[in-house]
Amino acid sequence: MAYEFERKQRIAILGGGPGGYEAALAGAQQGAEVTLVERVGVGGSAVITDVVPSKSLIATAEATNSIGDATDLGVQLFVRGDTGRPARPEVAVNLAAVNKRLLALARQQSEDMKATLMRAGVHLVSGHGRLDGTSGVIVSTTEDGSGTDFDRIDADTIVVSVGATPRILPTAIPDGERILSWTELYNLRAVPEHLIVVGSGVTGAEFASAYRALGAKVTLISSRDQVLPGEDADAAAVIENVFKRNGMVVLNKSRASSVVRTDTGVLATLADGRTVAGSHCLIAVGSVPNTSGIGLEEAGVQVSESGHIRVNRVARTSIPNIYAAGDCTTELPLASVASMMGRTAVFHAMGDAVNPIEIRNVAANIFTQPEIATVGWTQKQIEDGLTRGIIYKLALSSNPRAKMMGIKDGFVKLFATTTTGTVIGGVIVAPKASELIFPLALAVEHRLTVDEVARAFPVYPSLTGSITDAARAMHIVA
């Protein structure tokens, strides 16, 4: 008598960043045979050269700032000079030690993620992968992905999570020493004397903020009217004011036409002919998806003009058995979004119940000092009439805990529907805003009203008290 056994579903994943990592774990959890192909290490650029090291550097910058700000709280650091009189010491930053630590943290995180995948039974393949039609992937183990020695991995479902790399300007090509992309900053042995940052988006603003705190002179070149274009205007204004107050030079409405290396550093030339000389330059003008040459077109997968993979709300591409997750797609380039897309893709492919991804409910954060955290609808969308809502803004200066901590800048802003008072969005500008935004993310996700938020009991005194204060002020009378 013959018995037929159901074959395990085979899942092949290209890229081991947050999206690929979570997809692999989800597949293993569902009993699939999972193979993950990664060329630089588990965690991808997010862990090895982007999120983990950059936020570790920013944590060091925050520690440096906290020492300087302690004077406002009555805490002063002094040493005894040669005459016995107090002398105020300088705060020194050993950037070589800082970079060594953060790169070690990144490697350890990568190894921890690798160990988790191996315990789950995921088969890991090191190499360059590309689609082989719609039924599998082929992998080259050569360093650059060239050559004729390939292995083929058959797959019923394919998840593409290949990430993105820094965009390079042809007139400002990084050399890894003086002109740098954000992945090359960790090679620096000392704090730059004068760092020029080209680009005032999230990456440019974060690094400009961090290096100014670490002691570098910083000039930020922004092509727009204000730093952080596209973000909440009030929040961006707070950050720009803090930048300028801390001694940063912000050149708005200025476009860098070229950056070249000189005998002593770098020279940035602006479109209007002005020049800015510095010791180093960071190019932070966005990123490009790593989708070229990986067989997408041959497989029939649709991509945008920029090369990003088009996906629907369950991370599915135009080909039914091919999914995509993370920065290589048309969705928000956030690690949290990539992770959710990876899980959703695999659950959907294997017939499990899924909730389509609602990008509007994603909480995002900009790690400047102070931080900017956002979720839901924006004030501009409300003012443009895309949705109806009321807006309430409460300065942190009125918060008792903020006064105790010496916080001078920041606010809580809530958006709610005009009829029922349902919370539809919010902005928080504060130290550790990334931790404070979660209550608003819950409110948006579960459609809580401002009255329901106001009924929660915050700790007194606490910065979260400003959230309930704002919600209370928006009380909707039935």
C-alpha angles and dihedrals in degrees: 000000000000122000124202119210123200110246118233115254110255117223123188119192125195110206131022100221122118092294097046093042094054092043090054093049092047091050093049090048089054092051098254126145101249129194120183121195117201129164104193104030141291110300092038122216091325090069103026105040109003132031102018099044095038094050090045089055090048090052089056090049090051090052089051091050093048090058091054094044093051090083089072088059093052095261114128130178117217139163128198113261127213091273092051092250120124116268122192111236126219121243106243125202119203097205094182089058091043093052092045090054097047093047089050089051090051092050092047092050089050091050092048090052091047091052091050091053093048092050088052090055098251114155109229122206122187113213148068113305133195136172119272098202113294099309104064151339133255122218131206117198094198116113096250098032094250128118135073101266105102138160120211124218116198114217140180091197128027126197117195113204104153099144128208140277132219115284112245124215112217089221095049108041114177116241097187093242112059104357107051143182116214090260090060100051092090091069091069115113097194138024108274115253091222120005118196112202116200109201129037100211123113097293095044093047093047095051093041089054093047098047093046088055090048090058105264123135104242133200114188116202112204124181092201135069092259139016117266096029112202094030126104105299095222091050093048090050091054092051094047091050090050091048092053094043089054092055102263117145110228116194107195123190087023124127122196109227095183145355120203135177119249133190091269104028136305138324122209117199118203126215091252092055099259117132133211120200121203143153095247139007130212116204108209106164101134134276141273125224118252092232101114116111098004097112100260096131093047090052092050096246112155118233133182124248088266091055097254117142114247113231137172127229093284092050093254120148128213088279111073098224096040120083132177135204139185137008093346090068134072091256128096112300096235128128090227091054092047090052093049092047092051093052093043092050094054096041090051093046091052095047098252121144113271137179111224110247114262105202092190089067094056116113114221133188138199111208100216121126104288099025126231118219124183140178136174129356118003130231091244091055090051092047090047090055098246088129135002116248149138123240129213126181125191122188116228089224087083093055114101094215090050089054091050091050094046094243109165103172135052146061146207117238124187131192121200137170115268095231109040101014093238110168109246102168149338148192128217123190110187144103106295092008085157088071095042097053095069096085089054091047089055091047092052094044094049097035096239119178124236088250091056091049091048091054091062115099113238121196113263117254101023139122089242087066087077089063093058090040090056092045091049091052089055094056110158114221111217 
